[in-house]
Amino acid sequence: MVGLGSTAQKLQTVAERAEKVYERMNKLREEVEETQQTVDETKQRVVAVEEELAEQRAVLDAIAEEHDVDADAVAAEAHIEEAEADEDEGTTNGDN
């Protein structure tokens, strides 16, 4: 009878471990679903921001054209100045 008692105890231990694994899997499944929902919501916000940015760019281009300003040249100059400032900042911080 001692053998049956230890077998029952081993089965109980296995059952308890299986239950813990099942609980962890369910929790992980919930976390994955929440993460997927967050990703979907973020994607929707990004699309909305991109659409708004396109609208703002169209308005800016129209204003620039009205005032004979080359918006692309202004943007390029701003990027060059920003890159030069970043480069200068990198050399003053000892990065280069």
Backbone as XML, in Angstrom:
<?xml version="1.0"?>
<chain id="A" units="angstrom">
  <residue number="1" name="MET">
    <atom name="N" x="0.806" y="-1.200" z="0.000"/>
    <atom name="CA" x="0.000" y="0.000" z="0.000"/>
    <atom name="C" x="0.850" y="1.266" z="0.000"/>
  </residue>
  <residue number="2" name="VAL">
    <atom name="N" x="2.058" y="1.177" z="0.465"/>
    <atom name="CA" x="2.933" y="2.340" z="0.492"/>
    <atom name="C" x="3.172" y="2.844" z="-0.916"/>
  </residue>
  <residue number="3" name="GLY">
    <atom name="N" x="3.282" y="1.954" z="-1.877"/>
    <atom name="CA" x="3.505" y="2.335" z="-3.262"/>
    <atom name="C" x="2.353" y="3.148" z="-3.815"/>
  </residue>
  <residue number="4" name="LEU">
    <atom name="N" x="1.130" y="2.791" z="-3.456"/>
    <atom name="CA" x="-0.026" y="3.540" z="-3.939"/>
    <atom name="C" x="-0.067" y="4.936" z="-3.347"/>
  </residue>
  <residue number="5" name="GLY">
    <atom name="N" x="0.333" y="5.074" z="-2.108"/>
    <atom name="CA" x="0.343" y="6.387" z="-1.459"/>
    <atom name="C" x="1.337" y="7.328" z="-2.112"/>
  </residue>
  <residue number="6" name="SER">
    <atom name="N" x="2.529" y="6.819" z="-2.407"/>
    <atom name="CA" x="3.526" y="7.677" z="-3.045"/>
    <atom name="C" x="3.121" y="7.986" z="-4.483"/>
  </residue>
  <residue number="7" name="THR">
    <atom name="N" x="2.464" y="7.066" z="-5.159"/>
    <atom name="CA" x="1.984" y="7.315" z="-6.521"/>
    <atom name="C" x="0.890" y="8.371" z="-6.503"/>
  </residue>
  <residue number="8" name="ALA">
    <atom name="N" x="-0.005" y="8.279" z="-5.528"/>
    <atom name="CA" x="-1.070" y="9.273" z="-5.403"/>
    <atom name="C" x="-0.471" y="10.649" z="-5.125"/>
  </residue>
  <residue number="9" name="GLN">
    <atom name="N" x="0.547" y="10.699" z="-4.283"/>
    <atom name="CA" x="1.204" y="11.961" z="-3.965"/>
    <atom name="C" x="1.889" y="12.542" z="-5.213"/>
  </residue>
  <residue number="10" name="LYS">
    <atom name="N" x="2.536" y="11.661" z="-5.981"/>
    <atom name="CA" x="3.189" y="12.115" z="-7.208"/>
    <atom name="C" x="2.159" y="12.639" z="-8.205"/>
  </residue>
  <residue number="11" name="LEU">
    <atom name="N" x="1.039" y="11.930" z="-8.325"/>
    <atom name="CA" x="-0.025" y="12.383" z="-9.227"/>
    <atom name="C" x="-0.584" y="13.732" z="-8.772"/>
  </residue>
  <residue number="12" name="GLN">
    <atom name="N" x="-0.744" y="13.889" z="-7.476"/>
    <atom name="CA" x="-1.238" y="15.158" z="-6.927"/>
    <atom name="C" x="-0.261" y="16.289" z="-7.261"/>
  </residue>
  <residue number="13" name="THR">
    <atom name="N" x="1.033" y="16.016" z="-7.109"/>
    <atom name="CA" x="2.052" y="17.011" z="-7.415"/>
    <atom name="C" x="2.018" y="17.384" z="-8.895"/>
  </residue>
  <residue number="14" name="VAL">
    <atom name="N" x="1.901" y="16.385" z="-9.752"/>
    <atom name="CA" x="1.833" y="16.644" z="-11.192"/>
    <atom name="C" x="0.582" y="17.453" z="-11.517"/>
  </residue>
  <residue number="15" name="ALA">
    <atom name="N" x="-0.541" y="17.116" z="-10.908"/>
    <atom name="CA" x="-1.792" y="17.833" z="-11.149"/>
    <atom name="C" x="-1.676" y="19.288" z="-10.696"/>
  </residue>
  <residue number="16" name="GLU">
    <atom name="N" x="-1.053" y="19.520" z="-9.555"/>
    <atom name="CA" x="-0.870" y="20.887" z="-9.057"/>
    <atom name="C" x="0.036" y="21.691" z="-9.991"/>
  </residue>
  <residue number="17" name="ARG">
    <atom name="N" x="1.098" y="21.063" z="-10.455"/>
    <atom name="CA" x="1.996" y="21.756" z="-11.386"/>
    <atom name="C" x="1.278" y="22.066" z="-12.702"/>
  </residue>
  <residue number="18" name="ALA">
    <atom name="N" x="0.500" y="21.113" z="-13.174"/>
    <atom name="CA" x="-0.241" y="21.324" z="-14.419"/>
    <atom name="C" x="-1.232" y="22.473" z="-14.264"/>
  </residue>
  <residue number="19" name="GLU">
    <atom name="N" x="-1.872" y="22.561" z="-13.118"/>
    <atom name="CA" x="-2.816" y="23.649" z="-12.866"/>
    <atom name="C" x="-2.100" y="24.997" z="-12.852"/>
  </residue>
  <residue number="20" name="LYS">
    <atom name="N" x="-0.922" y="25.045" z="-12.242"/>
    <atom name="CA" x="-0.146" y="26.290" z="-12.217"/>
    <atom name="C" x="0.277" y="26.688" z="-13.622"/>
  </residue>
  <residue number="21" name="VAL">
    <atom name="N" x="0.707" y="25.723" z="-14.409"/>
    <atom name="CA" x="1.097" y="26.004" z="-15.797"/>
    <atom name="C" x="-0.110" y="26.502" z="-16.587"/>
  </residue>
  <residue number="22" name="TYR">
    <atom name="N" x="-1.259" y="25.882" z="-16.385"/>
    <atom name="CA" x="-2.482" y="26.289" z="-17.069"/>
    <atom name="C" x="-2.850" y="27.728" z="-16.693"/>
  </residue>
  <residue number="23" name="GLU">
    <atom name="N" x="-2.737" y="28.062" z="-15.415"/>
    <atom name="CA" x="-3.028" y="29.427" z="-14.969"/>
    <atom name="C" x="-2.059" y="30.416" z="-15.595"/>
  </residue>
  <residue number="24" name="ARG">
    <atom name="N" x="-0.769" y="30.059" z="-15.622"/>
    <atom name="CA" x="0.223" y="30.944" z="-16.242"/>
    <atom name="C" x="-0.039" y="31.117" z="-17.732"/>
  </residue>
  <residue number="25" name="MET">
    <atom name="N" x="-0.424" y="30.040" z="-18.390"/>
    <atom name="CA" x="-0.727" y="30.126" z="-19.830"/>
    <atom name="C" x="-1.924" y="31.041" z="-20.071"/>
  </residue>
  <residue number="26" name="ASN">
    <atom name="N" x="-2.944" y="30.932" z="-19.244"/>
    <atom name="CA" x="-4.105" y="31.805" z="-19.394"/>
    <atom name="C" x="-3.733" y="33.266" z="-19.165"/>
  </residue>
  <residue number="27" name="LYS">
    <atom name="N" x="-2.915" y="33.515" z="-18.158"/>
    <atom name="CA" x="-2.473" y="34.881" z="-17.891"/>
    <atom name="C" x="-1.663" y="35.407" z="-19.070"/>
  </residue>
  <residue number="28" name="LEU">
    <atom name="N" x="-0.772" y="34.586" z="-19.595"/>
    <atom name="CA" x="0.040" y="34.977" z="-20.740"/>
    <atom name="C" x="-0.842" y="35.238" z="-21.962"/>
  </residue>
  <residue number="29" name="ARG">
    <atom name="N" x="-1.848" y="34.410" z="-22.171"/>
    <atom name="CA" x="-2.781" y="34.600" z="-23.283"/>
    <atom name="C" x="-3.492" y="35.949" z="-23.150"/>
  </residue>
  <residue number="30" name="GLU">
    <atom name="N" x="-3.921" y="36.286" z="-21.943"/>
    <atom name="CA" x="-4.575" y="37.578" z="-21.705"/>
    <atom name="C" x="-3.617" y="38.733" z="-21.995"/>
  </residue>
  <residue number="31" name="GLU">
    <atom name="N" x="-2.377" y="38.594" z="-21.554"/>
    <atom name="CA" x="-1.384" y="39.642" z="-21.795"/>
    <atom name="C" x="-1.127" y="39.820" z="-23.289"/>
  </residue>
  <residue number="32" name="VAL">
    <atom name="N" x="-1.052" y="38.722" z="-24.018"/>
    <atom name="CA" x="-0.840" y="38.797" z="-25.462"/>
    <atom name="C" x="-2.029" y="39.482" z="-26.132"/>
  </residue>
  <residue number="33" name="GLU">
    <atom name="N" x="-3.243" y="39.140" z="-25.712"/>
    <atom name="CA" x="-4.437" y="39.771" z="-26.280"/>
    <atom name="C" x="-4.457" y="41.268" z="-25.979"/>
  </residue>
  <residue number="34" name="GLU">
    <atom name="N" x="-4.084" y="41.652" z="-24.753"/>
    <atom name="CA" x="-4.025" y="43.073" z="-24.399"/>
    <atom name="C" x="-2.963" y="43.793" z="-25.228"/>
  </residue>
  <residue number="35" name="THR">
    <atom name="N" x="-1.834" y="43.139" z="-25.420"/>
    <atom name="CA" x="-0.769" y="43.730" z="-26.223"/>
    <atom name="C" x="-1.229" y="43.895" z="-27.667"/>
  </residue>
  <residue number="36" name="GLN">
    <atom name="N" x="-1.911" y="42.897" z="-28.200"/>
    <atom name="CA" x="-2.413" y="42.994" z="-29.564"/>
    <atom name="C" x="-3.414" y="44.135" z="-29.695"/>
  </residue>
  <residue number="37" name="GLN">
    <atom name="N" x="-4.262" y="44.285" z="-28.702"/>
    <atom name="CA" x="-5.235" y="45.381" z="-28.714"/>
    <atom name="C" x="-4.509" y="46.734" z="-28.680"/>
  </residue>
  <residue number="38" name="THR">
    <atom name="N" x="-3.484" y="46.836" z="-27.851"/>
    <atom name="CA" x="-2.709" y="48.070" z="-27.778"/>
    <atom name="C" x="-2.038" y="48.357" z="-29.120"/>
  </residue>
  <residue number="39" name="VAL">
    <atom name="N" x="-1.495" y="47.336" z="-29.750"/>
    <atom name="CA" x="-0.854" y="47.506" z="-31.052"/>
    <atom name="C" x="-1.875" y="47.987" z="-32.078"/>
  </residue>
  <residue number="40" name="ASP">
    <atom name="N" x="-3.063" y="47.393" z="-32.078"/>
    <atom name="CA" x="-4.110" y="47.802" z="-33.015"/>
    <atom name="C" x="-4.523" y="49.249" z="-32.789"/>
  </residue>
  <residue number="41" name="GLU">
    <atom name="N" x="-4.685" y="49.627" z="-31.531"/>
    <atom name="CA" x="-5.058" y="51.005" z="-31.210"/>
    <atom name="C" x="-3.962" y="51.979" z="-31.624"/>
  </residue>
  <residue number="42" name="THR">
    <atom name="N" x="-2.720" y="51.594" z="-31.381"/>
    <atom name="CA" x="-1.592" y="52.440" z="-31.764"/>
    <atom name="C" x="-1.533" y="52.588" z="-33.278"/>
  </residue>
  <residue number="43" name="LYS">
    <atom name="N" x="-1.776" y="51.509" z="-33.981"/>
    <atom name="CA" x="-1.769" y="51.570" z="-35.446"/>
    <atom name="C" x="-2.833" y="52.543" z="-35.941"/>
  </residue>
  <residue number="44" name="GLN">
    <atom name="N" x="-4.008" y="52.504" z="-35.342"/>
    <atom name="CA" x="-5.077" y="53.425" z="-35.735"/>
    <atom name="C" x="-4.673" y="54.873" z="-35.469"/>
  </residue>
  <residue number="45" name="ARG">
    <atom name="N" x="-4.033" y="55.115" z="-34.329"/>
    <atom name="CA" x="-3.589" y="56.478" z="-34.015"/>
    <atom name="C" x="-2.509" y="56.937" z="-34.985"/>
  </residue>
  <residue number="46" name="VAL">
    <atom name="N" x="-1.608" y="56.043" z="-35.339"/>
    <atom name="CA" x="-0.550" y="56.394" z="-36.282"/>
    <atom name="C" x="-1.149" y="56.760" z="-37.633"/>
  </residue>
  <residue number="47" name="VAL">
    <atom name="N" x="-2.126" y="55.996" z="-38.091"/>
    <atom name="CA" x="-2.784" y="56.297" z="-39.362"/>
    <atom name="C" x="-3.443" y="57.670" z="-39.294"/>
  </residue>
  <residue number="48" name="ALA">
    <atom name="N" x="-4.117" y="57.957" z="-38.191"/>
    <atom name="CA" x="-4.773" y="59.263" z="-38.036"/>
    <atom name="C" x="-3.750" y="60.392" z="-38.036"/>
  </residue>
  <residue number="49" name="VAL">
    <atom name="N" x="-2.618" y="60.195" z="-37.345"/>
    <atom name="CA" x="-1.572" y="61.217" z="-37.299"/>
    <atom name="C" x="-0.964" y="61.406" z="-38.691"/>
  </residue>
  <residue number="50" name="GLU">
    <atom name="N" x="-0.752" y="60.317" z="-39.414"/>
    <atom name="CA" x="-0.206" y="60.424" z="-40.771"/>
    <atom name="C" x="-1.160" y="61.187" z="-41.683"/>
  </residue>
  <residue number="51" name="GLU">
    <atom name="N" x="-2.456" y="60.930" z="-41.548"/>
    <atom name="CA" x="-3.441" y="61.645" z="-42.361"/>
    <atom name="C" x="-3.441" y="63.133" z="-42.013"/>
  </residue>
  <residue number="52" name="GLU">
    <atom name="N" x="-3.396" y="63.441" z="-40.733"/>
    <atom name="CA" x="-3.364" y="64.839" z="-40.304"/>
    <atom name="C" x="-2.093" y="65.524" z="-40.792"/>
  </residue>
  <residue number="53" name="LEU">
    <atom name="N" x="-0.972" y="64.812" z="-40.718"/>
    <atom name="CA" x="0.292" y="65.364" z="-41.191"/>
    <atom name="C" x="0.220" y="65.653" z="-42.692"/>
  </residue>
  <residue number="54" name="ALA">
    <atom name="N" x="-0.381" y="64.772" z="-43.460"/>
    <atom name="CA" x="-0.520" y="64.989" z="-44.902"/>
    <atom name="C" x="-1.378" y="66.221" z="-45.177"/>
  </residue>
  <residue number="55" name="GLU">
    <atom name="N" x="-2.436" y="66.385" z="-44.394"/>
    <atom name="CA" x="-3.289" y="67.567" z="-44.551"/>
    <atom name="C" x="-2.510" y="68.842" z="-44.222"/>
  </residue>
  <residue number="56" name="GLN">
    <atom name="N" x="-1.756" y="68.802" z="-43.136"/>
    <atom name="CA" x="-0.969" y="69.964" z="-42.748"/>
    <atom name="C" x="0.102" y="70.273" z="-43.791"/>
  </residue>
  <residue number="57" name="ARG">
    <atom name="N" x="0.691" y="69.246" z="-44.353"/>
    <atom name="CA" x="1.707" y="69.441" z="-45.395"/>
    <atom name="C" x="1.072" y="70.098" z="-46.625"/>
  </residue>
  <residue number="58" name="ALA">
    <atom name="N" x="-0.144" y="69.673" z="-46.977"/>
    <atom name="CA" x="-0.834" y="70.268" z="-48.126"/>
    <atom name="C" x="-1.114" y="71.751" z="-47.878"/>
  </residue>
  <residue number="59" name="VAL">
    <atom name="N" x="-1.537" y="72.082" z="-46.667"/>
    <atom name="CA" x="-1.792" y="73.479" z="-46.328"/>
    <atom name="C" x="-0.494" y="74.276" z="-46.383"/>
  </residue>
  <residue number="60" name="LEU">
    <atom name="N" x="0.560" y="73.721" z="-45.796"/>
    <atom name="CA" x="1.854" y="74.388" z="-45.791"/>
    <atom name="C" x="2.371" y="74.603" z="-47.212"/>
  </residue>
  <residue number="61" name="ASP">
    <atom name="N" x="2.237" y="73.590" z="-48.062"/>
    <atom name="CA" x="2.669" y="73.732" z="-49.452"/>
    <atom name="C" x="1.875" y="74.813" z="-50.166"/>
  </residue>
  <residue number="62" name="ALA">
    <atom name="N" x="0.576" y="74.881" z="-49.911"/>
    <atom name="CA" x="-0.258" y="75.905" z="-50.545"/>
    <atom name="C" x="0.157" y="77.301" z="-50.096"/>
  </residue>
  <residue number="63" name="ILE">
    <atom name="N" x="0.421" y="77.462" z="-48.813"/>
    <atom name="CA" x="0.858" y="78.759" z="-48.291"/>
    <atom name="C" x="2.221" y="79.118" z="-48.869"/>
  </residue>
  <residue number="64" name="ALA">
    <atom name="N" x="3.122" y="78.132" z="-48.901"/>
    <atom name="CA" x="4.459" y="78.385" z="-49.432"/>
    <atom name="C" x="4.380" y="78.788" z="-50.903"/>
  </residue>
  <residue number="65" name="GLU">
    <atom name="N" x="3.563" y="78.101" z="-51.659"/>
    <atom name="CA" x="3.412" y="78.429" z="-53.082"/>
    <atom name="C" x="2.849" y="79.837" z="-53.256"/>
  </residue>
  <residue number="66" name="GLU">
    <atom name="N" x="1.892" y="80.173" z="-52.415"/>
    <atom name="CA" x="1.279" y="81.504" z="-52.474"/>
    <atom name="C" x="2.297" y="82.608" z="-52.225"/>
  </residue>
  <residue number="67" name="HIS">
    <atom name="N" x="3.305" y="82.293" z="-51.406"/>
    <atom name="CA" x="4.321" y="83.291" z="-51.058"/>
    <atom name="C" x="5.646" y="83.052" z="-51.790"/>
  </residue>
  <residue number="68" name="ASP">
    <atom name="N" x="5.602" y="82.250" z="-52.839"/>
    <atom name="CA" x="6.785" y="81.943" z="-53.652"/>
    <atom name="C" x="7.956" y="81.416" z="-52.812"/>
  </residue>
  <residue number="69" name="VAL">
    <atom name="N" x="7.646" y="80.497" z="-51.909"/>
    <atom name="CA" x="8.671" y="79.868" z="-51.075"/>
    <atom name="C" x="8.767" y="78.404" z="-51.478"/>
  </residue>
  <residue number="70" name="ASP">
    <atom name="N" x="9.993" y="77.929" z="-51.664"/>
    <atom name="CA" x="10.217" y="76.517" z="-51.985"/>
    <atom name="C" x="10.274" y="75.735" z="-50.664"/>
  </residue>
  <residue number="71" name="ALA">
    <atom name="N" x="9.148" y="75.114" z="-50.305"/>
    <atom name="CA" x="9.038" y="74.413" z="-49.022"/>
    <atom name="C" x="10.038" y="73.271" z="-48.921"/>
  </residue>
  <residue number="72" name="ASP">
    <atom name="N" x="10.299" y="72.582" z="-50.028"/>
    <atom name="CA" x="11.263" y="71.478" z="-49.998"/>
    <atom name="C" x="12.675" y="71.994" z="-49.724"/>
  </residue>
  <residue number="73" name="ALA">
    <atom name="N" x="13.015" y="73.128" z="-50.314"/>
    <atom name="CA" x="14.346" y="73.702" z="-50.072"/>
    <atom name="C" x="14.482" y="74.152" z="-48.629"/>
  </residue>
  <residue number="74" name="VAL">
    <atom name="N" x="13.419" y="74.744" z="-48.089"/>
    <atom name="CA" x="13.450" y="75.177" z="-46.689"/>
    <atom name="C" x="13.608" y="73.968" z="-45.776"/>
  </residue>
  <residue number="75" name="ALA">
    <atom name="N" x="12.869" y="72.896" z="-46.071"/>
    <atom name="CA" x="12.966" y="71.674" z="-45.252"/>
    <atom name="C" x="14.357" y="71.077" z="-45.353"/>
  </residue>
  <residue number="76" name="ALA">
    <atom name="N" x="14.917" y="71.046" z="-46.558"/>
    <atom name="CA" x="16.265" y="70.500" z="-46.742"/>
    <atom name="C" x="17.283" y="71.311" z="-45.957"/>
  </residue>
  <residue number="77" name="GLU">
    <atom name="N" x="17.164" y="72.634" z="-46.013"/>
    <atom name="CA" x="18.082" y="73.496" z="-45.269"/>
    <atom name="C" x="17.959" y="73.258" z="-43.761"/>
  </residue>
  <residue number="78" name="ALA">
    <atom name="N" x="16.737" y="73.087" z="-43.300"/>
    <atom name="CA" x="16.522" y="72.816" z="-41.869"/>
    <atom name="C" x="17.162" y="71.495" z="-41.470"/>
  </residue>
  <residue number="79" name="HIS">
    <atom name="N" x="17.049" y="70.481" z="-42.322"/>
    <atom name="CA" x="17.668" y="69.179" z="-42.024"/>
    <atom name="C" x="19.186" y="69.283" z="-42.006"/>
  </residue>
  <residue number="80" name="ILE">
    <atom name="N" x="19.734" y="70.052" z="-42.927"/>
    <atom name="CA" x="21.183" y="70.242" z="-42.963"/>
    <atom name="C" x="21.650" y="70.942" z="-41.687"/>
  </residue>
  <residue number="81" name="GLU">
    <atom name="N" x="20.953" y="72.010" z="-41.304"/>
    <atom name="CA" x="21.328" y="72.733" z="-40.092"/>
    <atom name="C" x="21.208" y="71.845" z="-38.857"/>
  </residue>
  <residue number="82" name="GLU">
    <atom name="N" x="20.167" y="71.032" z="-38.814"/>
    <atom name="CA" x="19.981" y="70.119" z="-37.673"/>
    <atom name="C" x="21.107" y="69.095" z="-37.626"/>
  </residue>
  <residue number="83" name="ALA">
    <atom name="N" x="21.471" y="68.550" z="-38.786"/>
    <atom name="CA" x="22.551" y="67.563" z="-38.833"/>
    <atom name="C" x="23.871" y="68.189" z="-38.415"/>
  </residue>
  <residue number="84" name="GLU">
    <atom name="N" x="24.119" y="69.414" z="-38.875"/>
    <atom name="CA" x="25.352" y="70.096" z="-38.484"/>
    <atom name="C" x="25.372" y="70.382" z="-36.991"/>
  </residue>
  <residue number="85" name="ALA">
    <atom name="N" x="24.225" y="70.768" z="-36.442"/>
    <atom name="CA" x="24.152" y="71.023" z="-35.000"/>
    <atom name="C" x="24.391" y="69.736" z="-34.221"/>
  </residue>
  <residue number="86" name="ASP">
    <atom name="N" x="23.813" y="68.631" z="-34.694"/>
    <atom name="CA" x="24.031" y="67.342" z="-34.037"/>
    <atom name="C" x="25.497" y="66.934" z="-34.127"/>
  </residue>
  <residue number="87" name="GLU">
    <atom name="N" x="26.111" y="67.202" z="-35.290"/>
    <atom name="CA" x="27.515" y="66.869" z="-35.471"/>
    <atom name="C" x="28.389" y="67.703" z="-34.542"/>
  </residue>
  <residue number="88" name="ASP">
    <atom name="N" x="28.088" y="68.996" z="-34.444"/>
    <atom name="CA" x="28.844" y="69.867" z="-33.542"/>
    <atom name="C" x="28.659" y="69.433" z="-32.100"/>
  </residue>
  <residue number="89" name="GLU">
    <atom name="N" x="27.455" y="69.063" z="-31.756"/>
    <atom name="CA" x="27.158" y="68.620" z="-30.392"/>
    <atom name="C" x="27.913" y="67.335" z="-30.079"/>
  </residue>
  <residue number="90" name="GLY">
    <atom name="N" x="28.006" y="66.442" z="-31.052"/>
    <atom name="CA" x="28.725" y="65.194" z="-30.864"/>
    <atom name="C" x="30.205" y="65.407" z="-30.644"/>
  </residue>
  <residue number="91" name="THR">
    <atom name="N" x="30.773" y="66.385" z="-31.344"/>
    <atom name="CA" x="32.213" y="66.636" z="-31.167"/>
    <atom name="C" x="32.503" y="67.350" z="-29.861"/>
  </residue>
  <residue number="92" name="THR">
    <atom name="N" x="31.578" y="68.198" z="-29.393"/>
    <atom name="CA" x="31.811" y="68.896" z="-28.125"/>
    <atom name="C" x="31.605" y="67.953" z="-26.939"/>
  </residue>
  <residue number="93" name="ASN">
    <atom name="N" x="30.835" y="66.884" z="-27.135"/>
    <atom name="CA" x="30.618" y="65.923" z="-26.062"/>
    <atom name="C" x="31.692" y="64.829" z="-26.064"/>
  </residue>
  <residue number="94" name="GLY">
    <atom name="N" x="32.631" y="64.910" z="-27.010"/>
    <atom name="CA" x="33.696" y="63.925" z="-27.041"/>
    <atom name="C" x="33.310" y="62.649" z="-27.735"/>
  </residue>
  <residue number="95" name="ASP">
    <atom name="N" x="32.211" y="62.643" z="-28.482"/>
    <atom name="CA" x="31.788" y="61.421" z="-29.179"/>
    <atom name="C" x="32.683" y="61.109" z="-30.354"/>
  </residue>
  <residue number="96" name="ASN">
    <atom name="N" x="33.258" y="62.119" z="-30.980"/>
    <atom name="CA" x="34.092" y="61.892" z="-32.167"/>
    <atom name="C" x="35.537" y="62.013" z="-31.847"/>
  </residue>
</chain>
